[in-house]
Amino acid sequence: MQAQPFISRFFIRFFSLFVGLILSLVTLSAQAFDVNQATLEQLQQVKGIGPKTAQLILQERERAGPYVSYDDLALRVKGIGPKKLLQIQESGLKVGVSTSSNSVNSAVSAARKKP
């Protein structure tokens, strides 16, 4: 008679973990924004982007047009260095249609050369 409560507790724990995992994945995908379409509020939801950086991203986007790559983002927005660039890319921020690892590596190299 002890086996049934054990199985029930196991099932409840497993189900709870499964639901938590699914909710985490939905949350991560919901935070995948394109920098060229994101609002101030959306940019601030990306890990590594605070109010000041979000405002700078929007101002530069309005001044010079859409960002074409991670390189372009790092070069045009003051305060986005190699570490922040990787952090925001890993948090789901997209730049245009090109999000390849070569673009990320190139952006990091360019950001390191930035004066």
Secondary structure, 3 states (H helix, E strand, C coil): CCHHHHHHHHHHHHHHHHHHHHHHHHHHHHCCCECCCCCHHHHHHCCCCCHHHHHHHHHHHHHHCCCCCHHHHHHHCCCCCHHHHHHHHHCCCECCCCCCHHHHHHHHHHHHHCC
